[in-house]
Amino acid sequence: MNGLHLVGDLYECACDPLLLERSSEPLARVRALCEALGLTVVGERAFEFDGGGYTLATLLAESHVTLHTWPEFEMVALDVYICNHTQDNREKARALAKGLIEVFASANPVIKEIERGVIAERYAAAAV
């Protein structure tokens, strides 16, 4: 499906250490960011590891957001994929990633953009 897939690592996270250790607050913040951008949250799940850190997934009608934290390294791995065959959601994906960079106060974020899908173009061409 047409969309922008952002994958990255947030290094040197200077946020409250609890944001890297426990998932409840980040889960709520991801939900708030998604809703503020007009994205549709359809499910949420987190798993906390003994000793700190977690894996978090927010499922969206438009795809997903995942976070994996390593508090001992002040690091978060993120994956944001926002797609839609009826509108361009690239800026929403970028805004969501920017919001997460701010939540974790990353001094050194490394984000890669991957353009995905050509389905809408194929359907448009076939309809002509």
C-alpha positions, -999 to 999 in steps of 0.1 A, spaced: 0 0 0 12 35 -7 29 50 23 60 61 41 78 37 63 102 52 88 127 31 107 153 45 130 172 45 162 169 73 188 203 76 206 213 96 236 177 98 250 177 124 278 141 118 288 129 107 322 145 72 325 110 58 333 100 65 297 126 40 286 120 15 314 82 12 316 56 12 288 25 27 303 34 64 297 49 59 263 19 39 252 -4 68 262 19 93 244 19 73 212 -19 71 213 -21 109 219 3 116 190 -16 93 167 -50 108 176 -37 144 173 -26 135 137 -60 121 128 -48 85 128 -70 57 139 -57 35 168 -73 0 166 -51 -18 191 -22 -15 215 1 -40 233 33 -37 253 56 -63 268 80 -52 296 113 -70 302 127 -79 336 152 -53 345 136 -26 323 129 -19 287 99 -29 266 85 -36 232 54 -16 223 31 -19 193 3 5 184 -19 -9 156 -35 17 133 -61 15 106 -33 32 86 -7 6 97 15 7 128 40 21 153 65 0 172 91 9 198 118 -12 214 137 4 243 171 -2 258 173 19 289 209 8 297 220 24 264 195 53 265 182 41 231 149 35 213 144 16 180 113 28 162 92 18 133 65 40 119 45 29 88 16 51 77 -2 42 45 -34 49 28 -46 44 -8 -68 75 -8 -45 102 6 -8 110 11 1 105 47 38 111 45 37 142 66 17 124 93 44 97 94 72 124 97 52 143 123 47 111 144 84 103 142 93 139 152 69 137 181 86 105 193 120 121 190 107 148 213 91 124 238 124 106 243 145 138 240 169 121 216 200 141 210 210 118 181 181 104 161 189 84 130 158 79 108 156 63 74 126 68 50 113 40 28 87 48 2 63 18 -1 37 6 -25 24 16 -59 -11 1 -56 -30 34 -60 -11 43 -92 -18 8 -106 -55 12 -98 -57 47 -113 -40 35 -145 -63 5 -148 -94 27 -144 -85 49 -174 
